[in-house]
Amino acid sequence: MADSPRVLSEVDDRGIVTLSLNRPKVGNAYDAALIAALDRALTQAAADARVRAVVLRGLGKHFQAGADVRALRALAERSEADNQAFSRMTVEAMRKLADLPKPTLALVHGACFGGGIGLLASCDMAIASEDAFFSLSEVHIGIPPAPIAPQLVASMGLRAALFYSLTGKRFGAREAQRIGLVSETCPPGSLDEAAAEVIDGLLRAGPRALYETKSILRKVARVAVDDALAGELAALATTCRRSDEAREGFAGFAERRSPAWYTVPKTP
């Protein structure tokens, strides 16, 4: 039996495209196939004049649990060229989502870790269920959040991005709203209702006005990722993924143990 599509794309009669991440058994963790599928879906949405806005969500219990660590571990043992290709593809997908010439809205429930935070931060707006929980845990397995760094700083601000990406500390939906990572929160099970009001506001606006507003605000905020920065981000992700530190981090994750660099505090 063929694998199910990694990303499901549906468009309604109003021109609202819903992109659903479709790896629910692994919390929609992303691998190369999911990133490639998302990139293709975003390209199609950008080119389709009928599309008014894009909604990004995850199927199953979680929005998106970050990168598939097992896939990353296997990738790290392959050639530098293979690793560079994956890193560049990830950076470009985040960049394409952030620069999409249509409004984008993330609907977040359950876990949103690592690259999942990058995806929602790349969207223009995000609504989180009050039971959603977040973590930038890359450092705990010995890699930096390089592909999503511009989006983190743009959405959370430098101070919060440093705190949560350096500590890997888990936080909830209300904190995510406080630091600007999500726009609104809603009771569990009511994401669709909360999204409906936002979507109606987008549909009431002129399509060109939306495009120009998004474009000028991003230009004023200077959050665009140019080719040079994209290359630097991809190179950093590639180098760190293939390091001894990352190998130990991946091994610790796979073996359900702390990595060698972590000393468990002694109890008094």
N, C-alpha and C positions, 0 to 999 in steps of 0.2 A: 504494500500500500504506500502511495506517495505521501510525503510529509505534507501537513496542512500549511497553507500560506503563512509566513511569519507575520505579515501585516494584512489585515482585512480592510478594504476601502469601500465605503458606501457613500453615495451622494443622494440627498433628498431633493424634492421638487423645488426647494427654496435655494438650492445651491450650497447647502451646508455639507461638507465632506467630513465624515467621521473615519478616522484612522485608528483601528484597534490593534494593539500589540497582541500577538496570538501565540504565546508560549506559556499558557497558564500553569502547566505542571512544574515549571521552574521559575515561577514568579515573573514571567516575561523577561527573564535575563537575556541580554542581547549577545548574539554571536555575529559572525560576518554575514550570515544569511539574513538575519533580521535587519541589520544596518543597511544592507543592500536593498532589501525590500522597502524599507522606510524611505530611502533616498529616491527610489523609483516612484513611490507614491507621491512624494513631495514635488517631484519634477512634473508629474501629471497634473497635480492640483494647481501648480503655478502657471502651467500653460493653458489650462481650461478657462475660457472667459466666463463660463457659467458659474464657476466657483466663487462664492462670496466670502466664505470663512472655512477654517479647518479646525476640527475638534480632535484632540489626541487623548486616547484613553487606553487602559489595559484590561484584558479579559481575565476572568477568574478572581482570586482573592486579593490580588495586588496590582497596583499600577505598573511598577517596574522595579525589579530588584537589582538593577545595575548590570554590570558585565557578567557573563557566564564565566566564573573563575576557572572552571575545569577546561573550558575552551581556551582561555587565556594561558593557562599553564601549558597546554599542548602547543599553542602557538609560539610561546617563548622558546621552545626547543627547535623551532624551524628557522629558516634562513632570515637574515636581517631584511632582505627584500620583502619576504612575506609579511614580516612584522611591520615594516614601514608601510606596506600597502594597506594593512588593516588599520593602522593608526591614522593614516591620511583619510581613509574612507570614513572613519568615525568622526574626525574633525570636520570633514566636508559635510557630513549629514547634519551635525549640530549647526554648522554655519548656514546650510541651506534652510533649515527650519527657522533659524533666527531671522534670516533675510527674506523669507517668503513674502511675496508682494500681496499677501492676503492676511487678514487678522487670524491669529492662532490662539486657541484656548485649550489648556490641559485640564482634564478632570482626574483628580488624584484620590485614590482610596487605598487602604492597606499600606504595604511597604513601598517606599520610594527611596532607593539607595543609590549612591554613586552616580553612574550615568543616567539613572532615572531622574535625579535632581537636575542633571544637565539638560535632559529633554524638556522638563517643565520650565526650567529657567530660560530655555531657548524660545519658549512660547511667549506671546505678548501678555497673556493673562493666564491665571490658574485658579481653579476652585478646588479646595481640598475638603474631603469628608473629615469630620471632627475625630474620627478614629484612625486617620492616616498617621504614619510615623516615618521619620526621615533620618538618614545618616549618610555622611560623606566618609565612608570607611576605607577608602583606598589605601591610606597610609598604614593601616593595620595589616595589610598584606604586602607592604613594601613598594608601592607604586604611587606616584602623584596623580591628581585628577587633571592632568594636562589637557586632554581634549575638550574639557568643559570649563576650563579656568576663566575665559572671558565672560561666559554666561553667568558663572557664579558671582563674579564681582559686579556685573551689571545688575543682577537681580537682588543680591543680598547686601551689597556694599562690601568694601574691603574688610572691615572689622569682623563682621559676622562670617564672611567667607574664610578668613584666617582661623577664627576660633573653631568653627565646625569642621573644616578640612584638616586642621592640624591635630585635633583631638579625636575625631571620628565619633564624637558624642551624639547619641540619638536624641531627637527632639520631636515634639508633637505638632499638630496642625496649627494650634494657636500661636506657638512660637514662630512657625513658618510664616504666618501672617504678620506677626509683629516685625520681623526682620525684612519683610517685603518679598519673600520668596513666593508666596501665594497671595492672590488678590482678596479672596473671600474664603470663609469656611461655611460649612452647612452640616446639618444633622446627618448621621449615617443613613444611607439609603435614599438620600434626596439630591444626589448630584444632578440628575436629569432636570429636576425642577429648578434648581439653582442656575443651571446652564441655560434654561429656556429664556430667562429674563435677560441674560447677557446677550444671547444670540439675537433676541428681538431688537435689542439696542443696536447691534451691528447691522441688522437688516434695514433698520430705519435710516441708516446713514448712507450717503452717496458712496458708491464703490471707489471712485477716484479720490474722494475726500479721505476715505480710510487709508488708501495707499499713501497719499501724500503726507497725511498726519503721521503714520508709522515711519515713513522715510525721514521726515525732518526731525522727529523726536530722536530717532536713533543717531542721526547725524550730529545733532546738538550734544547728545550724550557721548558721542565718539565711541560707540561700542562695536563698530564694524570690524570684522576680522579680515585683514588683507592677505594676499598670497604668502607674503614673507612670514607673517605671524602664524598662519596655518601650517606652513612647513616647519617652523620652529616647534610648535605644539606637537606635531606628529613625530618629529625626531626625538623629542624628549620622552614621549610615551614609549617609543620603540626602544630606546636605550635603557630606560628603567625597567621595562618589562623583561628584558633579557639579562638583567643583573643578577648577581648571586643573592642579593637581598630579596628580590622578587621571587626567585626560585624557592627560598626558604619560606617566604610568606605564602606562596601557593601550596607548598607542602604542608604547612601548618593548617591551612584551611581544609585541605583534602583529608588530613589525618585528625581533624577536630582537636587540635592542640594549639597552644600559644607558640608563636615563632620564637626562635632562639634569642632574639634581642630583648624579649620581654621578661623581666624578673617579677615574679609574683610577690606582692607585698607580704611581709611576715605579719602574722597576727600577734597582737600584744600578749 
